Each structure stands twice: as C-alpha cells, then as structure tokens.
C-alpha cells in the first residue's frame, strides 16, 4: 500500500498577501525617506536664507549708521548734473516735505506672469543709504515660474559710472548679470541719477526708472571704491533679493536725527517664489515647471535704524 507524503508550504493566497505586505512596506519606507530628504533640503535652504538675510541686515544697518542725518535733506539742494541743473524751488519744497524719500530708494516694477497669473512685481531698484548704495536685480529674472511678456522691459539692471574720466559699465559685455551690489556712494548719486534729467521733476517718471543707473553725467559721479557683489551667482549661490522697500524717513525738526524703516525679501531663484501671494510664499508644487518646490525658501526681513548728526 502506497503512502502519500505532504510538504508544508505557502498557498497562493498567503504568498500574494505576503508580497502585498512587503510591497506596501517598501513604498512606505521610500515615502518616509523622500519626505525626510525634502524636509531636510527645505530646512537647509531656509537656514541659508535666514543666515544670509541676517548678514545683509547687519551690512545695511552699518551702512546707514555711518551716513549723515543732515545729508539726507541736503540731497534736495544738490546740483545733480554737470549742466548745473537741480530741483526748482517748488520741487525742493516737495523733496523736503517728503524727507527726500525718492533720493533714498527707487524701484522699477513690471507685469510678469507667475505660474500662469499676470502680476505686477518689483524687478530692480536702488537703496541709497548716504554712505553706500545697494543696487539689486530681482530673483524673478531667474525664477522658473516667471514669464516676462514681450511688451515688458525684461532687461537686468546695470550701472554706468565714471572712474578717472573714463565711462564704464557693470557688468561688462559677456559678464553675468548681478543680483545685489554695494557701492560706496556718500552723495546718493545713483538715486539722484534716477530723477528726471531735466532737473525739474522730483517725481519718478511713469513706469519707474530705466534698467540703467547712469551716473556718468552726474557732476560728482566718480566712485571711490570697488564694486562689491554681495550675492554672486557663482559657487552654487541661488539666493536673490525680490524687493527692497524703504518707508519715508523720519527726520527731526533740526535735522540732527533721522530714522529709517527698511524691509527686504530674500529667497531662492528656484522653486517658484511669489512675493505677491499672501505670506510671500513659494508657489504650489503643481505651479512649478521644473518641479523644484522642495528647493524653495523665502523670508522677509524688517529692521529700523536711527542716524545721528553728521
């Protein structure tokens, strides 16, 4: 009589369930690792934004504190151009009443499309502290969610200046555009040069300043020190300024004290920064062409400085 032997093993159902469990476990591990890496990347980006922003606050604060409070109102009486033109009596009065705000900060805005929505945003400008001037190009020029319409001036800012009788431009042809420059400029000549060159208009022209900060015709437009690039695009640096805003300076009656309130937005050039969105946020992941949402970080820095005499 023959005897059948049976070996223990998995049934097809048990094998299917085991494979399903292992698959779900693997997917969970992958998702956890992916989310952890994304959170780490965003944390590193935000940390870098905060660290760089703090350094810029210290730099700007020191620049303002080394300026002259009396020199602020004196800007209204400067003979701006080599032709000797300056503001007339009416414009000088407006300048004084506004505490020379237009000689402290100028900004150009433009309508661009951000993640498919047309919005007007700052794209370039200058902040003249009275000792140094900061000239900036917005990160939107490099942002992966920004599209400049053909009718919009999409040229990066550049500067034209005079050194030893020679007119020069920065950046020179073939050089990369800059994001944020610091230039020694005790007389605020870069902001003065943005005023209408007839010398008769204190208000900025419609559409803001052009993309060229030309001080080659300013009567005292010789630079005294080298140009410093504070956010060089080399070495993997992906941070840029998106706006610098300066409130109307507060000046004491005798002009011995001035109080400045400044804010600026610093963020990455990738990841879809949108400073018009509520909370100055990164764009939604589905609004990013290149899918670099995890590389986006942005922060707004606010600070105030008091200047005495000088």
C-alpha positions in Angstrom: 0.0 0.0 0.0 1.5 3.4 -1.1 1.6 6.3 1.3 1.4 10.0 0.2 3.7 12.5 1.8 2.7 16.2 2.1 5.2 19.0 2.5 4.4 22.2 4.3 4.4 25.5 2.2 2.6 28.7 1.3 -0.7 28.7 -0.5 -1.1 31.1 -3.4 -3.3 33.4 -1.3 -0.7 33.5 1.5 2.1 34.2 -1.0 0.1 37.0 -2.6 -0.7 38.6 0.8 3.0 38.4 1.9 4.1 40.1 -1.3 1.5 42.8 -0.9 2.6 43.4 2.6 6.3 43.7 1.6 5.3 46.0 -1.3 3.4 48.3 1.0 6.2 48.3 3.5 8.7 49.2 0.8 6.6 52.0 -0.5 6.1 53.4 3.0 9.9 53.4 3.6 10.5 55.2 0.3 7.9 57.8 1.1 9.3 58.4 4.5 12.9 58.8 3.2 11.6 61.1 0.4 9.7 63.3 2.8 12.6 63.4 5.2 15.1 64.4 2.4 12.6 67.1 1.2 12.2 68.5 4.7 15.9 68.5 5.2 16.5 70.3 1.9 13.9 72.9 2.6 15.3 73.3 6.1 18.8 73.9 4.8 17.5 76.4 2.2 15.5 78.3 4.8 18.5 78.3 7.2 20.7 79.7 4.4 18.1 82.4 3.6 17.9 83.4 7.3 21.7 83.4 7.7 22.3 85.5 4.5 19.4 87.8 5.3 20.8 88.5 8.8 24.2 89.3 7.3 22.6 91.8 4.8 20.7 93.4 7.7 23.9 93.9 9.6 25.6 95.3 6.4 22.8 97.7 5.7 22.4 98.9 9.3 26.2 99.6 9.5 26.0 101.5 6.2 23.1 103.7 7.3 24.6 104.4 10.7 27.8 105.6 9.1 25.8 108.1 7.0 24.8 111.7 7.8 21.4 112.6 9.0 21.8 116.2 7.8 23.0 114.9 4.4 19.5 113.5 3.8 17.7 116.8 3.3 20.8 118.3 1.7 20.2 115.9 -1.2 17.2 118.2 -2.2 19.6 121.0 -2.9 22.3 119.2 -4.9 23.3 120.4 -8.3 22.7 117.0 -9.9 24.1 117.1 -13.4 27.2 118.5 -15.0 25.0 121.1 -16.7 24.2 122.5 -13.2 20.5 121.7 -13.2 18.9 121.0 -9.9 15.4 120.9 -8.5 13.5 124.2 -8.7 12.0 125.9 -5.5 8.7 124.0 -5.7 10.3 120.6 -6.2 12.8 121.3 -3.4 9.9 122.0 -1.1 8.2 118.8 -2.1 11.5 117.0 -1.6 11.9 118.4 1.9 8.3 117.6 2.9 8.9 114.0 1.7 12.2 113.9 3.6 14.0 113.1 0.3 12.4 109.7 0.1 13.0 109.5 -3.7 16.7 110.0 -3.1 16.8 107.1 -0.6 15.1 104.3 -2.6 13.9 103.8 -6.2 12.2 100.8 -7.6 11.0 99.6 -11.0 8.0 97.3 -11.3 6.8 95.2 -14.3 3.9 93.0 -15.1 5.0 89.4 -15.4 3.3 86.0 -15.4 3.8 83.9 -12.3 2.6 80.3 -12.5 0.3 81.5 -15.3 -1.2 84.5 -13.5 -0.2 88.1 -14.5 1.0 90.2 -11.6 2.9 93.4 -11.1 6.1 92.9 -9.1 9.3 94.8 -8.3 12.1 93.7 -10.7 15.0 96.1 -9.9 16.0 99.1 -7.8 18.5 101.0 -5.7 18.7 101.8 -2.0 20.9 104.8 -1.2 21.9 105.0 2.4 24.1 108.0 2.3 27.4 106.1 2.6 26.8 103.1 0.4 24.3 102.3 -2.3 22.7 98.9 -2.9 21.6 98.1 -6.4 19.6 95.0 -7.0 18.0 92.7 -9.6 15.0 90.7 -8.6 15.2 86.9 -8.5 12.3 86.8 -10.9 14.8 87.2 -13.8 15.9 83.6 -13.0 12.8 82.2 -11.4 11.4 79.0 -13.0 7.7 80.2 -12.6 8.2 83.7 -14.1 7.5 84.7 -17.7 8.2 88.2 -18.9 5.8 89.3 -21.7 7.4 90.7 -24.8 5.9 94.1 -24.1 7.6 94.2 -20.7 11.1 95.5 -20.2 12.9 92.4 -19.0 16.4 93.8 -19.0 18.5 93.3 -16.0 19.8 96.4 -14.2 23.3 97.6 -14.9 25.3 100.6 -13.9 27.2 103.2 -15.9 29.7 105.3 -14.0 32.8 107.4 -14.3 36.3 106.5 -13.0 39.3 108.7 -13.7 37.5 110.3 -16.6 36.5 107.0 -18.2 32.9 105.9 -18.5 32.5 102.2 -17.6 29.6 99.8 -17.3 29.0 97.0 -14.9 28.6 94.2 -15.7 30.8 94.4 -18.8 29.7 92.6 -22.0 30.0 88.8 -21.5 29.8 89.0 -17.7 26.9 87.5 -15.7 24.2 90.0 -14.5 24.4 90.9 -10.8 21.8 90.3 -8.1 23.0 92.7 -5.4 25.8 95.2 -5.5 27.2 97.5 -2.8 29.0 100.7 -3.9 30.5 103.5 -1.9 28.2 106.5 -2.6 28.1 109.2 0.1 26.1 111.6 -2.1 23.4 109.2 -3.2 24.3 109.8 -6.8 22.7 106.6 -8.1 19.3 107.6 -6.7 19.8 111.2 -7.8 20.5 109.9 -11.3 17.1 108.2 -11.4 15.3 111.5 -11.1 14.2 113.2 -14.4 17.3 114.6 -16.1 15.6 117.9 -16.8 16.3 118.6 -13.1 12.7 119.9 -12.8 10.8 116.8 -11.7 11.1 115.2 -8.3 8.6 112.5 -9.0 9.9 109.4 -10.8 8.7 109.1 -14.4 5.7 106.8 -15.2 6.9 103.2 -15.4 9.7 103.8 -12.9 13.4 104.1 -13.7 15.1 102.5 -16.7 17.3 99.5 -16.2 20.5 101.6 -16.5 21.7 103.5 -13.4 23.7 106.1 -15.3 25.8 108.4 -13.1 28.4 109.2 -15.8 26.8 112.7 -16.2 26.4 113.4 -12.5 28.7 116.2 -11.5 30.2 114.3 -8.7 29.8 110.8 -10.1 33.2 109.4 -9.5 33.2 106.2 -7.5 35.6 106.0 -4.6 35.9 102.2 -4.1 35.4 98.9 -5.9 32.1 97.4 -6.5 31.2 94.6 -4.1 28.9 91.8 -5.3 27.0 90.6 -2.2 25.1 87.8 -3.8 27.4 86.4 -6.5 25.7 83.8 -8.7 28.7 81.6 -8.8 29.7 78.8 -6.4 26.1 77.4 -6.2 24.6 80.5 -4.7 20.9 80.5 -5.6 19.7 83.4 -3.4 18.4 86.8 -4.7 16.6 89.9 -3.4 13.0 90.2 -4.6 12.3 93.6 -3.2 13.8 96.4 -1.0 11.3 98.7 0.4 12.1 101.9 2.4 9.4 103.9 4.3 9.5 107.7 4.2 12.4 108.6 6.6 11.5 110.4 9.8 13.7 113.5 10.3 13.8 115.7 13.5 12.9 119.4 13.2 16.6 120.5 13.4 17.7 117.7 11.0 20.1 116.2 13.6 18.4 112.8 13.7 16.9 110.6 11.0 15.0 107.3 11.5 14.8 104.7 8.7 12.5 101.7 8.4 13.5 99.1 5.8 12.3 95.8 4.7 13.5 93.4 2.1 12.6 90.0 0.7 15.2 87.3 0.2 14.6 84.0 -1.4 15.8 81.3 -3.7 15.7 81.7 -7.5 14.3 78.2 -7.9 11.1 76.8 -6.5 8.6 79.4 -7.6 8.8 82.3 -5.2 5.8 84.6 -5.3 6.1 87.8 -3.2 2.7 89.0 -4.2 1.0 85.9 -2.8 -0.3 86.1 0.7 2.5 85.4 3.1 5.3 85.9 0.4 5.1 82.2 -0.4 6.6 79.6 -2.6 4.3 78.7 -5.4 2.2 75.5 -5.2 4.1 72.4 -6.4 1.9 72.0 -9.4 2.7 75.6 -10.5 6.4 74.8 -10.9 7.7 73.9 -14.3 10.8 72.2 -13.1 9.4 70.6 -10.0 11.9 72.2 -7.6 9.4 73.0 -4.9 11.5 71.4 -2.2 14.3 73.8 -3.1 12.2 77.0 -2.4 12.7 79.2 0.6 11.8 82.8 1.3 11.8 85.3 4.2 11.0 88.9 4.8 13.4 91.0 6.9 12.3 94.2 8.7 14.6 96.5 10.6 14.9 100.1 11.7 17.9 102.3 12.2 18.5 105.8 13.8 21.1 108.1 12.4 22.5 111.0 14.5 24.0 114.2 13.1 27.0 114.0 10.9 
